[in-house]
Amino acid sequence: MILPTIQVRIAFESAPFAEVPIWTDVTTDAISFSTRRGRQKQLDRIECGVATVILNNSSGNYWPNNTGGVYYPNIQPWKRINIRATYNGTTYDVFTGFIEAWRPTWAGTGGMGPMVQLTCADLQKSISLCNLNDITGYSEEKSGARIDNVLDDIGWPNLATDDYWKLGTSTLDIDTLLAYRDRFTDTGQSSIQASGALGNVNAMEHIYSVIQTEMGIFYIGTDGNPKFQDRYARLKEPYLTSQATFGDDNGENHYHVLDPVYDDSDIFNDIRLTRTGGSEQVSSDVTSQSDYGIRTLSRNNLLMTTDDEALDQANYLKGKYANPNLSFKRMDICPMRDPDNLFPKVLSYDISTRITLRLNQASIDQDYHIEGINHQYATNKAAWVTQWQLFDADTQSYWVLNATKLGETSRLAY
């Protein structure tokens, strides 16, 4: 059975936001790990990514007060951690974040089989622990620029490619490349209101308000860098093209478990949106209300600059969520079943990747976007399981300025 080569690294000697962390390989002590990133539903916000790593502690090196330990005195919370996997010569990041806690545990009784459990969180936790205080605040600007400014204010490095050699590194190797801090490229579609003076405004809550206004997504990538996709991102390549088909027929990719859902959890037919300084904008679907009752989706304190834009968003949400549909919310994959084909997919596909699911018995042939990604791996079981949270890809063709053509079968995107 062919499995990826796993590597676990901890930046014991580096500050959490170091531009180029000094990594120490602890792979020989790694017993298992699990990671969770993303969201379960498209209307949810993407929460902090988390990981759990189990290390063998028979050496005693992971006790914080062991002065003879090789990592003393750096067994501390918020040390940076990176998990990556190499398969068929290609290395993929699986998770990059910070160690919240070092929890001693044992595999047996009476102190036998000492281990340490690392609970980890990604950059979102750092953002959520920081309040913004600025008497000037932010000017009116696009959503991407606003998020970028918040990241500057919490102290997250933003390096340009030309800065590699300004860091004092003598060589430019794969570890340096993986440590490179980058920012997203989407500028955003919505203009965000000027903030005025900021006094104890939580940084992550402010980003969430921007994202809800934009109807985009913000998450931390497997490399530890912040990612922002505006609301047009999935209406353009590479997210318009399915990257793989999973199904029952010969030649299609194998899945292990599918979770089909047909329920009322995503029905909303009374959309009520209010921007800061604006009036409530309402969009209703009377047919859906007759069929399912009134189901309200209400959002306040949005940051767009006009009521017209709030109404456009309300109309879009009504069209998308007024009626239920049969869909698959989760798919589990056991890549060992077809390792050369499946491991590159489960290791490279990220949030927003588009895939196709086919289930002949249910007459399902539908595209989905990946909304959440969970991995579980244990060295003693030589097993890897990946779980994807899914949401239907929009089957409506939209016209996006400078990207697509407006035709009879397409409509203007919000």
Secondary structure as UniProt FT lines:
FT   STRAND          5..11
FT   TURN            12..13
FT   TURN            16..17
FT   STRAND          24..25
FT   HELIX           27..29
FT   STRAND          30..38
FT   TURN            42..43
FT   STRAND          47..56
FT   TURN            58..59
FT   TURN            61..62
FT   TURN            64..65
FT   TURN            67..68
FT   TURN            70..73
FT   TURN            77..78
FT   STRAND          80..87
FT   TURN            88..89
FT   STRAND          90..106
FT   TURN            110..111
FT   STRAND          114..121
FT   HELIX           123..128
FT   STRAND          131..134
FT   STRAND          141..142
FT   HELIX           143..153
FT   TURN            154..155
FT   HELIX           161..167
FT   HELIX           174..179
FT   STRAND          191..192
FT   STRAND          198..202
FT   HELIX           203..214
FT   STRAND          217..220
FT   TURN            222..223
FT   STRAND          226..229
FT   TURN            231..232
FT   HELIX           233..235
FT   TURN            237..240
FT   STRAND          245..246
FT   TURN            250..251
FT   STRAND          257..261
FT   TURN            265..266
FT   STRAND          270..275
FT   TURN            276..277
FT   STRAND          281..284
FT   HELIX           286..292
FT   STRAND          296..302
FT   HELIX           307..321
FT   STRAND          327..333
FT   HELIX           335..337
FT   HELIX           339..348
FT   TURN            351..352
FT   STRAND          354..359
FT   HELIX           360..362
FT   STRAND          364..378
FT   TURN            379..382
FT   STRAND          383..392
FT   STRAND          397..399
FT   TURN            401..403
FT   TURN            408..409
FT   STRAND          410..412
//
